């Protein structure tokens, strides 16, 4: 991760109720994924290839 604070995004499809949402952030050489309800618990770092595979698998 770089020394800058990542900018986390939540999908516009998540709605305004909160609920079961994840946030993503572009990191150096990775994509960060975390729970929007509990961001202090940390995040997963996925390689761009793994992120692409994950998002493609959700389209099926």
PDB file of N, CA, C and O in Angstrom:
ATOM      1  N   UNK A   1       0.844  -1.177   0.000  1.00  0.00           N
ATOM      2  CA  UNK A   1       0.000   0.000   0.000  1.00  0.00           C
ATOM      3  C   UNK A   1       0.885   1.234   0.000  1.00  0.00           C
ATOM      4  O   UNK A   1       1.990   1.223   0.542  1.00  0.00           O
ATOM      5  N   UNK A   2       0.394   2.279  -0.603  1.00  0.00           N
ATOM      6  CA  UNK A   2       1.194   3.494  -0.587  1.00  0.00           C
ATOM      7  C   UNK A   2       0.961   4.267   0.700  1.00  0.00           C
ATOM      8  O   UNK A   2       0.119   3.897   1.518  1.00  0.00           O
ATOM      9  N   UNK A   3       1.722   5.353   0.869  1.00  0.00           N
ATOM     10  CA  UNK A   3       1.616   6.117   2.115  1.00  0.00           C
ATOM     11  C   UNK A   3       0.404   7.038   2.140  1.00  0.00           C
ATOM     12  O   UNK A   3       0.039   7.553   3.197  1.00  0.00           O
ATOM     13  N   UNK A   4      -0.227   7.253   0.976  1.00  0.00           N
ATOM     14  CA  UNK A   4      -1.422   8.085   0.942  1.00  0.00           C
ATOM     15  C   UNK A   4      -2.623   7.303   1.464  1.00  0.00           C
ATOM     16  O   UNK A   4      -2.677   6.078   1.357  1.00  0.00           O
ATOM     17  N   UNK A   5      -3.579   8.027   2.026  1.00  0.00           N
ATOM     18  CA  UNK A   5      -4.801   7.390   2.496  1.00  0.00           C
ATOM     19  C   UNK A   5      -5.645   6.998   1.290  1.00  0.00           C
ATOM     20  O   UNK A   5      -5.943   7.849   0.453  1.00  0.00           O
ATOM     21  N   UNK A   6      -6.039   5.722   1.181  1.00  0.00           N
ATOM     22  CA  UNK A   6      -6.854   5.307   0.033  1.00  0.00           C
ATOM     23  C   UNK A   6      -8.233   5.963   0.060  1.00  0.00           C
ATOM     24  O   UNK A   6      -8.775   6.252   1.128  1.00  0.00           O
ATOM     25  N   UNK A   7      -8.785   6.191  -1.112  1.00  0.00           N
ATOM     26  CA  UNK A   7     -10.148   6.717  -1.230  1.00  0.00           C
ATOM     27  C   UNK A   7     -11.072   5.527  -1.472  1.00  0.00           C
ATOM     28  O   UNK A   7     -11.010   4.892  -2.525  1.00  0.00           O
ATOM     29  N   UNK A   8     -11.926   5.228  -0.499  1.00  0.00           N
ATOM     30  CA  UNK A   8     -12.811   4.069  -0.553  1.00  0.00           C
ATOM     31  C   UNK A   8     -14.126   4.435  -1.226  1.00  0.00           C
ATOM     32  O   UNK A   8     -14.675   5.515  -1.008  1.00  0.00           O
ATOM     33  N   UNK A   9     -14.623   3.507  -2.053  1.00  0.00           N
ATOM     34  CA  UNK A   9     -15.868   3.694  -2.787  1.00  0.00           C
ATOM     35  C   UNK A   9     -16.855   2.595  -2.440  1.00  0.00           C
ATOM     36  O   UNK A   9     -16.467   1.444  -2.235  1.00  0.00           O
ATOM     37  N   UNK A  10     -18.119   2.945  -2.374  1.00  0.00           N
ATOM     38  CA  UNK A  10     -19.197   1.973  -2.186  1.00  0.00           C
ATOM     39  C   UNK A  10     -20.061   2.030  -3.437  1.00  0.00           C
ATOM     40  O   UNK A  10     -20.282   3.110  -3.986  1.00  0.00           O
ATOM     41  N   UNK A  11     -20.545   0.903  -3.888  1.00  0.00           N
ATOM     42  CA  UNK A  11     -21.366   0.853  -5.094  1.00  0.00           C
ATOM     43  C   UNK A  11     -22.617   1.706  -4.951  1.00  0.00           C
ATOM     44  O   UNK A  11     -23.226   1.761  -3.883  1.00  0.00           O
ATOM     45  N   UNK A  12     -22.989   2.362  -6.024  1.00  0.00           N
ATOM     46  CA  UNK A  12     -24.238   3.137  -6.023  1.00  0.00           C
ATOM     47  C   UNK A  12     -25.447   2.223  -5.917  1.00  0.00           C
ATOM     48  O   UNK A  12     -26.541   2.684  -5.589  1.00  0.00           O
ATOM     49  N   UNK A  13     -25.272   0.947  -6.186  1.00  0.00           N
ATOM     50  CA  UNK A  13     -26.359  -0.031  -6.062  1.00  0.00           C
ATOM     51  C   UNK A  13     -26.568  -0.488  -4.621  1.00  0.00           C
ATOM     52  O   UNK A  13     -27.508  -1.230  -4.338  1.00  0.00           O
ATOM     53  N   UNK A  14     -25.713  -0.059  -3.726  1.00  0.00           N
ATOM     54  CA  UNK A  14     -25.807  -0.481  -2.326  1.00  0.00           C
ATOM     55  C   UNK A  14     -27.029   0.083  -1.623  1.00  0.00           C
ATOM     56  O   UNK A  14     -27.511  -0.510  -0.658  1.00  0.00           O
ATOM     57  N   UNK A  15     -27.531   1.195  -2.079  1.00  0.00           N
ATOM     58  CA  UNK A  15     -28.671   1.818  -1.416  1.00  0.00           C
ATOM     59  C   UNK A  15     -28.219   2.654  -0.237  1.00  0.00           C
ATOM     60  O   UNK A  15     -27.033   2.697   0.090  1.00  0.00           O
ATOM     61  N   UNK A  16     -29.156   3.309   0.388  1.00  0.00           N
ATOM     62  CA  UNK A  16     -28.821   4.215   1.487  1.00  0.00           C
ATOM     63  C   UNK A  16     -29.010   3.597   2.863  1.00  0.00           C
ATOM     64  O   UNK A  16     -28.694   4.235   3.868  1.00  0.00           O
ATOM     65  N   UNK A  17     -29.518   2.369   2.934  1.00  0.00           N
ATOM     66  CA  UNK A  17     -29.786   1.743   4.230  1.00  0.00           C
ATOM     67  C   UNK A  17     -28.541   1.207   4.921  1.00  0.00           C
ATOM     68  O   UNK A  17     -28.600   0.840   6.095  1.00  0.00           O
ATOM     69  N   UNK A  18     -27.427   1.154   4.225  1.00  0.00           N
ATOM     70  CA  UNK A  18     -26.221   0.562   4.824  1.00  0.00           C
ATOM     71  C   UNK A  18     -26.193  -0.911   4.510  1.00  0.00           C
ATOM     72  O   UNK A  18     -25.805  -1.297   3.407  1.00  0.00           O
ATOM     73  N   UNK A  19     -26.591  -1.738   5.442  1.00  0.00           N
ATOM     74  CA  UNK A  19     -26.719  -3.170   5.188  1.00  0.00           C
ATOM     75  C   UNK A  19     -25.411  -3.859   4.899  1.00  0.00           C
ATOM     76  O   UNK A  19     -24.367  -3.520   5.457  1.00  0.00           O
ATOM     77  N   UNK A  20     -25.487  -4.832   4.016  1.00  0.00           N
ATOM     78  CA  UNK A  20     -24.340  -5.674   3.689  1.00  0.00           C
ATOM     79  C   UNK A  20     -23.601  -5.117   2.483  1.00  0.00           C
ATOM     80  O   UNK A  20     -23.837  -5.542   1.352  1.00  0.00           O
ATOM     81  N   UNK A  21     -22.720  -4.181   2.720  1.00  0.00           N
ATOM     82  CA  UNK A  21     -21.999  -3.514   1.633  1.00  0.00           C
ATOM     83  C   UNK A  21     -20.499  -3.706   1.796  1.00  0.00           C
ATOM     84  O   UNK A  21     -19.986  -3.876   2.902  1.00  0.00           O
ATOM     85  N   UNK A  22     -19.821  -3.674   0.671  1.00  0.00           N
ATOM     86  CA  UNK A  22     -18.363  -3.641   0.694  1.00  0.00           C
ATOM     87  C   UNK A  22     -17.908  -2.350   0.043  1.00  0.00           C
ATOM     88  O   UNK A  22     -18.628  -1.743  -0.751  1.00  0.00           O
ATOM     89  N   UNK A  23     -16.714  -1.948   0.391  1.00  0.00           N
ATOM     90  CA  UNK A  23     -16.092  -0.779  -0.214  1.00  0.00           C
ATOM     91  C   UNK A  23     -14.817  -1.240  -0.910  1.00  0.00           C
ATOM     92  O   UNK A  23     -14.188  -2.212  -0.491  1.00  0.00           O
ATOM     93  N   UNK A  24     -14.444  -0.544  -1.963  1.00  0.00           N
ATOM     94  CA  UNK A  24     -13.212  -0.855  -2.674  1.00  0.00           C
ATOM     95  C   UNK A  24     -12.358   0.398  -2.798  1.00  0.00           C
ATOM     96  O   UNK A  24     -12.861   1.521  -2.767  1.00  0.00           O
ATOM     97  N   UNK A  25     -11.074   0.184  -2.938  1.00  0.00           N
ATOM     98  CA  UNK A  25     -10.137   1.297  -3.133  1.00  0.00           C
ATOM     99  C   UNK A  25      -8.998   0.827  -4.022  1.00  0.00           C
ATOM    100  O   UNK A  25      -8.534  -0.307  -3.906  1.00  0.00           O
ATOM    101  N   UNK A  26      -8.554   1.701  -4.902  1.00  0.00           N
ATOM    102  CA  UNK A  26      -7.374   1.410  -5.696  1.00  0.00           C
ATOM    103  C   UNK A  26      -6.133   1.614  -4.843  1.00  0.00           C
ATOM    104  O   UNK A  26      -5.903   2.703  -4.318  1.00  0.00           O
ATOM    105  N   UNK A  27      -5.349   0.582  -4.711  1.00  0.00           N
ATOM    106  CA  UNK A  27      -4.098   0.636  -3.956  1.00  0.00           C
ATOM    107  C   UNK A  27      -2.951   0.457  -4.950  1.00  0.00           C
ATOM    108  O   UNK A  27      -3.191   0.145  -6.116  1.00  0.00           O
ATOM    109  N   UNK A  28      -1.739   0.646  -4.515  1.00  0.00           N
ATOM    110  CA  UNK A  28      -0.599   0.418  -5.393  1.00  0.00           C
ATOM    111  C   UNK A  28      -0.529  -1.078  -5.705  1.00  0.00           C
ATOM    112  O   UNK A  28      -0.343  -1.894  -4.802  1.00  0.00           O
ATOM    113  N   UNK A  29      -0.676  -1.428  -6.960  1.00  0.00           N
ATOM    114  CA  UNK A  29      -0.612  -2.820  -7.433  1.00  0.00           C
ATOM    115  C   UNK A  29      -1.660  -3.738  -6.822  1.00  0.00           C
ATOM    116  O   UNK A  29      -1.462  -4.953  -6.804  1.00  0.00           O
ATOM    117  N   UNK A  30      -2.774  -3.199  -6.320  1.00  0.00           N
ATOM    118  CA  UNK A  30      -3.813  -4.041  -5.727  1.00  0.00           C
ATOM    119  C   UNK A  30      -5.135  -3.282  -5.669  1.00  0.00           C
ATOM    120  O   UNK A  30      -5.195  -2.069  -5.869  1.00  0.00           O
ATOM    121  N   UNK A  31      -6.180  -4.036  -5.390  1.00  0.00           N
ATOM    122  CA  UNK A  31      -7.498  -3.461  -5.119  1.00  0.00           C
ATOM    123  C   UNK A  31      -7.847  -3.848  -3.690  1.00  0.00           C
ATOM    124  O   UNK A  31      -7.816  -5.029  -3.342  1.00  0.00           O
ATOM    125  N   UNK A  32      -8.177  -2.871  -2.865  1.00  0.00           N
ATOM    126  CA  UNK A  32      -8.569  -3.133  -1.484  1.00  0.00           C
ATOM    127  C   UNK A  32     -10.066  -3.354  -1.403  1.00  0.00           C
ATOM    128  O   UNK A  32     -10.841  -2.672  -2.073  1.00  0.00           O
ATOM    129  N   UNK A  33     -10.469  -4.311  -0.580  1.00  0.00           N
ATOM    130  CA  UNK A  33     -11.882  -4.617  -0.362  1.00  0.00           C
ATOM    131  C   UNK A  33     -12.100  -4.711   1.140  1.00  0.00           C
ATOM    132  O   UNK A  33     -11.371  -5.420   1.834  1.00  0.00           O
ATOM    133  N   UNK A  34     -13.111  -3.988   1.648  1.00  0.00           N
ATOM    134  CA  UNK A  34     -13.388  -4.033   3.088  1.00  0.00           C
ATOM    135  C   UNK A  34     -14.888  -3.957   3.350  1.00  0.00           C
ATOM    136  O   UNK A  34     -15.671  -3.600   2.470  1.00  0.00           O
ATOM    137  N   UNK A  35     -15.270  -4.300   4.576  1.00  0.00           N
ATOM    138  CA  UNK A  35     -16.655  -4.227   5.038  1.00  0.00           C
ATOM    139  C   UNK A  35     -16.985  -2.776   5.361  1.00  0.00           C
ATOM    140  O   UNK A  35     -16.297  -2.146   6.164  1.00  0.00           O
ATOM    141  N   UNK A  36     -18.031  -2.246   4.742  1.00  0.00           N
ATOM    142  CA  UNK A  36     -18.373  -0.836   4.971  1.00  0.00           C
ATOM    143  C   UNK A  36     -18.885  -0.580   6.382  1.00  0.00           C
ATOM    144  O   UNK A  36     -18.813   0.550   6.866  1.00  0.00           O
ATOM    145  N   UNK A  37     -19.403  -1.613   7.053  1.00  0.00           N
ATOM    146  CA  UNK A  37     -19.912  -1.438   8.416  1.00  0.00           C
ATOM    147  C   UNK A  37     -18.806  -1.441   9.456  1.00  0.00           C
ATOM    148  O   UNK A  37     -18.985  -0.920  10.557  1.00  0.00           O
ATOM    149  N   UNK A  38     -17.661  -2.027   9.114  1.00  0.00           N
ATOM    150  CA  UNK A  38     -16.587  -2.149  10.090  1.00  0.00           C
ATOM    151  C   UNK A  38     -15.227  -1.949   9.416  1.00  0.00           C
ATOM    152  O   UNK A  38     -14.417  -2.875   9.377  1.00  0.00           O
ATOM    153  N   UNK A  39     -14.971  -0.757   8.890  1.00  0.00           N
ATOM    154  CA  UNK A  39     -13.724  -0.540   8.159  1.00  0.00           C
ATOM    155  C   UNK A  39     -12.465  -0.656   9.013  1.00  0.00           C
ATOM    156  O   UNK A  39     -11.379  -0.877   8.477  1.00  0.00           O
ATOM    157  N   UNK A  40     -12.589  -0.512  10.312  1.00  0.00           N
ATOM    158  CA  UNK A  40     -11.419  -0.600  11.189  1.00  0.00           C
ATOM    159  C   UNK A  40     -10.850  -2.014  11.268  1.00  0.00           C
ATOM    160  O   UNK A  40      -9.722  -2.197  11.725  1.00  0.00           O
ATOM    161  N   UNK A  41     -11.606  -3.004  10.835  1.00  0.00           N
ATOM    162  CA  UNK A  41     -11.121  -4.391  10.880  1.00  0.00           C
ATOM    163  C   UNK A  41     -10.108  -4.689   9.792  1.00  0.00           C
ATOM    164  O   UNK A  41      -9.565  -5.793   9.738  1.00  0.00           O
ATOM    165  N   UNK A  42      -9.846  -3.726   8.927  1.00  0.00           N
ATOM    166  CA  UNK A  42      -8.854  -3.937   7.877  1.00  0.00           C
ATOM    167  C   UNK A  42      -9.501  -4.267   6.543  1.00  0.00           C
ATOM    168  O   UNK A  42     -10.715  -4.154   6.378  1.00  0.00           O
ATOM    169  N   UNK A  43      -8.672  -4.675   5.598  1.00  0.00           N
ATOM    170  CA  UNK A  43      -9.166  -4.957   4.255  1.00  0.00           C
ATOM    171  C   UNK A  43      -8.394  -6.115   3.631  1.00  0.00           C
ATOM    172  O   UNK A  43      -7.313  -6.485   4.089  1.00  0.00           O
ATOM    173  N   UNK A  44      -8.974  -6.670   2.582  1.00  0.00           N
ATOM    174  CA  UNK A  44      -8.298  -7.654   1.752  1.00  0.00           C
ATOM    175  C   UNK A  44      -7.615  -6.907   0.620  1.00  0.00           C
ATOM    176  O   UNK A  44      -8.160  -5.928   0.111  1.00  0.00           O
ATOM    177  N   UNK A  45      -6.456  -7.342   0.227  1.00  0.00           N
ATOM    178  CA  UNK A  45      -5.771  -6.783  -0.937  1.00  0.00           C
ATOM    179  C   UNK A  45      -5.762  -7.842  -2.027  1.00  0.00           C
ATOM    180  O   UNK A  45      -5.192  -8.919  -1.858  1.00  0.00           O
ATOM    181  N   UNK A  46      -6.400  -7.523  -3.146  1.00  0.00           N
ATOM    182  CA  UNK A  46      -6.464  -8.449  -4.272  1.00  0.00           C
ATOM    183  C   UNK A  46      -5.626  -7.904  -5.420  1.00  0.00           C
ATOM    184  O   UNK A  46      -5.615  -6.701  -5.681  1.00  0.00           O
ATOM    185  N   UNK A  47      -4.931  -8.797  -6.095  1.00  0.00           N
ATOM    186  CA  UNK A  47      -4.204  -8.368  -7.289  1.00  0.00           C
ATOM    187  C   UNK A  47      -5.222  -7.936  -8.340  1.00  0.00           C
ATOM    188  O   UNK A  47      -6.380  -8.351  -8.279  1.00  0.00           O
ATOM    189  N   UNK A  48      -4.815  -7.117  -9.294  1.00  0.00           N
ATOM    190  CA  UNK A  48      -5.755  -6.739 -10.353  1.00  0.00           C
ATOM    191  C   UNK A  48      -6.342  -7.953 -11.077  1.00  0.00           C
ATOM    192  O   UNK A  48      -7.511  -7.936 -11.462  1.00  0.00           O
ATOM    193  N   UNK A  49      -5.543  -9.000 -11.263  1.00  0.00           N
ATOM    194  CA  UNK A  49      -6.036 -10.215 -11.915  1.00  0.00           C
ATOM    195  C   UNK A  49      -7.095 -10.899 -11.062  1.00  0.00           C
ATOM    196  O   UNK A  49      -8.124 -11.332 -11.581  1.00  0.00           O
ATOM    197  N   UNK A  50      -6.854 -11.000  -9.757  1.00  0.00           N
ATOM    198  CA  UNK A  50      -7.828 -11.622  -8.855  1.00  0.00           C
ATOM    199  C   UNK A  50      -9.105 -10.794  -8.773  1.00  0.00           C
ATOM    200  O   UNK A  50     -10.200 -11.355  -8.748  1.00  0.00           O
ATOM    201  N   UNK A  51      -8.983  -9.460  -8.731  1.00  0.00           N
ATOM    202  CA  UNK A  51     -10.156  -8.580  -8.689  1.00  0.00           C
ATOM    203  C   UNK A  51     -11.001  -8.765  -9.948  1.00  0.00           C
ATOM    204  O   UNK A  51     -12.226  -8.853  -9.876  1.00  0.00           O
ATOM    205  N   UNK A  52     -10.340  -8.820 -11.092  1.00  0.00           N
ATOM    206  CA  UNK A  52     -11.039  -9.012 -12.358  1.00  0.00           C
ATOM    207  C   UNK A  52     -11.769 -10.353 -12.375  1.00  0.00           C
ATOM    208  O   UNK A  52     -12.921 -10.426 -12.801  1.00  0.00           O
ATOM    209  N   UNK A  53     -11.108 -11.404 -11.918  1.00  0.00           N
ATOM    210  CA  UNK A  53     -11.735 -12.725 -11.870  1.00  0.00           C
ATOM    211  C   UNK A  53     -12.933 -12.725 -10.926  1.00  0.00           C
ATOM    212  O   UNK A  53     -13.965 -13.319 -11.239  1.00  0.00           O
ATOM    213  N   UNK A  54     -12.807 -12.069  -9.780  1.00  0.00           N
ATOM    214  CA  UNK A  54     -13.907 -12.002  -8.815  1.00  0.00           C
ATOM    215  C   UNK A  54     -15.107 -11.279  -9.410  1.00  0.00           C
ATOM    216  O   UNK A  54     -16.231 -11.777  -9.337  1.00  0.00           O
ATOM    217  N   UNK A  55     -14.878 -10.108  -9.998  1.00  0.00           N
ATOM    218  CA  UNK A  55     -16.002  -9.343 -10.539  1.00  0.00           C
ATOM    219  C   UNK A  55     -16.629 -10.041 -11.740  1.00  0.00           C
ATOM    220  O   UNK A  55     -17.845  -9.976 -11.918  1.00  0.00           O
ATOM    221  N   UNK A  56     -15.832 -10.703 -12.561  1.00  0.00           N
ATOM    222  CA  UNK A  56     -16.388 -11.457 -13.692  1.00  0.00           C
ATOM    223  C   UNK A  56     -17.227 -12.628 -13.206  1.00  0.00           C
ATOM    224  O   UNK A  56     -18.263 -12.931 -13.798  1.00  0.00           O
ATOM    225  N   UNK A  57     -16.795 -13.295 -12.134  1.00  0.00           N
ATOM    226  CA  UNK A  57     -17.551 -14.448 -11.625  1.00  0.00           C
ATOM    227  C   UNK A  57     -18.898 -14.033 -11.041  1.00  0.00           C
ATOM    228  O   UNK A  57     -19.827 -14.840 -10.999  1.00  0.00           O
ATOM    229  N   UNK A  58     -19.014 -12.792 -10.595  1.00  0.00           N
ATOM    230  CA  UNK A  58     -20.278 -12.312 -10.043  1.00  0.00           C
ATOM    231  C   UNK A  58     -21.284 -11.962 -11.130  1.00  0.00           C
ATOM    232  O   UNK A  58     -22.477 -11.840 -10.851  1.00  0.00           O
ATOM    233  N   UNK A  59     -20.822 -11.800 -12.355  1.00  0.00           N
ATOM    234  CA  UNK A  59     -21.719 -11.470 -13.456  1.00  0.00           C
ATOM    235  C   UNK A  59     -22.502 -12.682 -13.935  1.00  0.00           C
ATOM    236  O   UNK A  59     -23.560 -12.532 -14.546  1.00  0.00           O
ATOM    237  N   UNK A  60     -21.997 -13.877 -13.667  1.00  0.00           N
ATOM    238  CA  UNK A  60     -22.652 -15.110 -14.134  1.00  0.00           C
ATOM    239  C   UNK A  60     -23.879 -15.459 -13.348  1.00  0.00           C
ATOM    240  O   UNK A  60     -24.527 -16.466 -13.630  1.00  0.00           O
TER     241      UNK A  60
END
